[in-house]
Amino acid sequence: MIDRKKLEAKGYKFNDRTMDTLAKRFSEDYKRIDFVLKGKDIAYTGAEHTGKPKLPNITILPNLFTVGEGIVAGQNMGHKHTRYELGDRRRFQEVYELHSMGAMILRDENSIRMHLLEKGDKVIVGTNEYMTMINLSVNPLETLDYANPTMNDASMDLEYDLGSIMLVRFTEEGLSFKLNPQYVRGGILKDSCEIKIKVEEADDVLNSILASKHAFKECGIDVILGSNIPKDLEAEFSRPLEDLAADKKSKLVKILDVERW
């Protein structure tokens, strides 16, 4: 549990996402599910830091329980990081740090990559990339993310139109990844697939998914175990995100130009 009053005193502003909010980006597969949570019930929680110096934002992403249909993996339903300023040439717009096991789907004009991430892993999101964060653990996924608020804009137009890119369920055998066929019709994915992953042990989820990477590839998704941090940033980015954000001399702060905020 997070202490809201304590975080608010540090300059955090909470933005709870309700089921009604998520439903605006539901695919047809999602719409057929009878979820336990309804309407104004909170599906997941975000806390944006509004103070100075800028601290990482927080997201708590639990799974969604259904009525007689098992558990749906929690996800943020996806959005696109757009170019906020003409001529923005920064190497990336945002960095995420996971505090438990999850996946980040990143898409640009050339590829779709699903990064399988463990606790402590970081992943960067570039300008004009689409991103979707998915929880792959029984417990809620907690992430930190850091960006320059004045140069980090998001668009959900595609997700409002087509729904999220995939539905992930926890099954008796492991996990099911059901790709949204609307993305196939739009030429984004190669095929309309449902990929079922058998998981023998709870701590072997990522390797089990990786073992089926050929099935994802046939559908148009590259599965990658681990981060996408550039080689020249790996050493510095091994530090906790909170430490990097607090260090005004860090490459992270300089790349994102947070001092302009």
Secondary structure, 3 states (H helix, E strand, C coil): CCCHHHHHHCCEEEEEEEHHHHHCCCCHHHHCCCECCCCCCEEEEEEEECCCCCCCEEEEECCEEECCCCEECCECCCEEEECCCCCCCCCCCEEEEECCCEEEEEECCCCEEEEEECCCCEEEECCCCEEEEEECCCCCEEEEEEECHHHCEEECHHHHHHCCCEEEEECCCEEEEEECHHHHHCCCCCCCCEEEEECCCHHHHHHHHHCCHHHHHHHCCEEEECCCCCHHHHHHHCCCHHHHHHCCCCHHHHHHCHHHC
